[in-house]
């Protein structure tokens, strides 16, 4: 939210953040440390280069997409609350919490997780995964192992499988339907260390 | 069927009865073949050989015998073979009644069958001639089951739950052993079982042999209930690994018992603990080494493909024996050998060898599983081993149950604090209840040394009771319990590409998130391992030729396409010979899914997606690994054999042979090149003509007709009356001369049908395509699926089209055209075949046409599945 730069000794709006993201204080503290570690020049905000410094991301075929998912459109930096909010997508879904919190969908709900994945494809943010967008991701993930034509036909087939309204693109609803049988909660969660 | 079963049963009984007196007569050799198979086998063979020759000599002096009866000559192998036959027949009879096996698991039935057989043998011999001896069990029956389990292990699932599995297998088993031993000892002290000569150490020894959940029993029961995969892998993985643990514990306590209570001090105990780890990890390591060895070996067996499947079995067995020799854990060794080599050998070996390995594995494992259960039953019918002590037996049963529950719940409680996906309460109940004991416990009990353990027979009978109780009672109640508790079952999922792509994406995302949040988690480790594996292991252990196409997504894609191609042909076959009509009935599901206005590029695929039968094939290179012992469940699902055979035959006769028959057969030593002179000639001429024509038209700037059309609704509804179409198609494929591939005809034909022609996108090699890289001809999948970005491509005049005569005969309906699809596919690949073979005569074409390594058409792929 605000540009309230985080102070050194305590995390701003820690209570709110915990409420919103469901992270415990220990989690939050750990993530804050991590945030500060990544924030090399101590601005209280991360720039894409800061993420680039994370070793593994360079090897990750879709690392750049994931980095850009941390930045809301038009912004060059990400502050700690937004950082945590993005990470909160990957918190495992604790059932009791979701059941109670009907008033507002928690950030780690199935839909939100899927939305996150969807946006990794949907680079132009038009709400649809076009063939070209899918192809880009596929190319990144499959790399040189498969020839371009094979990639094309894989993309084609994948789109055909999901595309219900035959507009040659996958909308979010179609995306969600195609993954109905997948246990997203398992596949899109990690165990955050305390 | 049933009647047949009874007849067989009678026959079986007869054969057994026959067998018994014979073996009774031969009791001179005291215990017959199976009991002392191995020390007995070689000597007896050579001895009887000698006998035979002597006999021959001796008799030649008197008179020439026409026939002699030489039972001794063949006794041991004969009995073994007979037993295998009997066990196999037993299984067949049992499996004939599905409504029985639905209620009572097969393993329980086999044990009961063993009771009956044992009774007969007892009746005939008055002594139990055949029992399951530890040597036979551990050396000849167990290894292949464990190897099978390792080879078919779903690796990803196994390793992602390895932590939990190890905790259950090691701590859980130790807990079971200690608690059972101590409690029994306590009860003994309390006087619950009367006067028994068993000390604390003996109780612990007994506890350790009873501790292990038995993989054979677990597979047998769980494969019929289809619980969710995580639950299954937990129980199954535990049962596999804890065998190693239990054997180690057994040996340690056995040594302690031999030492005697007074000799045991802290040093000995520490030595015991150390030996535990050495034995377990040493065994696993040895297995890994052997696994790598197999993988390396299969890398260079391309010239001896016919025996390469043998290596897996021999080396697996050697891994087992070597571990046994070094007194390491043989079971762990062979498990890890299988786990480690599966990926590489599947990639390295020829496809035929892979399916050979698969089937042989299943045959052996299933066979010995059957034998084990039958013999477990037979062994019970022996008066000499039965010592009844109600207190001991009942308390053992009770404690096993209770401590299993306590152990599982306690360990799960700890594990759940660290697990991303906690193990639910119901799953825990099933895990505890699934603690079946089996032949391993029995084998160990029989191995007890009678001189040191006075109550050996009591222990054997208790073990048998426990085995029977768990396998029969718990086995039978497992299914109702699973249903009643509403345990999450294994989801029957359809393979879809998008899901696989997603899963891959998710993996990457999770790794990235772990990276960003700066923790070294599970995903991080897996990613690092994958990286290492890809970079080094695959490099070292895989043939270079197969390394490229190993990506999982691509594999799935390949599988799906194969499946489609199969069902495409099967569908055409079902509808009457070669008529590949796409009428509404084929589209029903599809329409439901995609609405009326579908079509575009892939009518075949779509139609076939909606067509769910005839799907799987043994061509599938990587079916989802499953530890199910039932091979047919994996590969034979939905196979309609007769039709497939027909189709195969048809294709064999009427399709031109592709140059390469099988896409995946890299480095084949025997390469089936099309040798049919006439065919080659004909194809060559057609190809030449069409190319000439296309060249002409290109030169003259005549743009070939564009025919991009969609299915109109009318087309889809247009359905040919079945009889008529059958008729026509018969006349159609009955003679090759009907096909004249003159492009003039076909072009006009396509033109004429331009408005209704379904969008099987076709293109002409050579003309009208801007980007040669996009030529679908180079694409293995092209004949089945041509993406719409090629939609602007022109119709291929060189493709197989009916001759004028044929066209006259056939009204131009879209269905007629569509039915030609498979032919066209084959002709396409022959195009490039010709090119490859005659580049000199066709210098001009080289630049426009796809390079030689053209993949075979899908029909030939299908062909290959049946060779």
Interface residues (C-beta under 8 A of the other chain):
Chain A: X31 X34 X37 X38 X51 X54 X55 X56 X57 X59 X60 X61 X62 X63 X66 X70 X87 X90 X92 X116 X117 X120 X134 X137 X138 X141 X142 X145 X146 X147 X148 X149 X150 X152 X153 X154 X155 X156 X157 X158 X160 X161 X162 X163 X164 X165 X166 X168 X178 X179 X181 X182 X185 X186 X187 X188 X189 X190 X191 X192 X193
Chain B: X418 X419 X420 X421 X491 X493 X496 X497 X498 X499 X501 X502 X503 X504 X505 X506 X508 X509 X510 X511 X512 X513 X514 X515 X516 X517 X518 X519 X521 X522 X523 X524 X527 X531 X548 X549 X550 X551 X553 X554 X557 X560 X593 X594 X595 X597 X598 X600 X601 X602 X605 X606 X609 X773 X774 X775 X776 X778 X779 X780 X781 X782 X785 X787 X788 X789
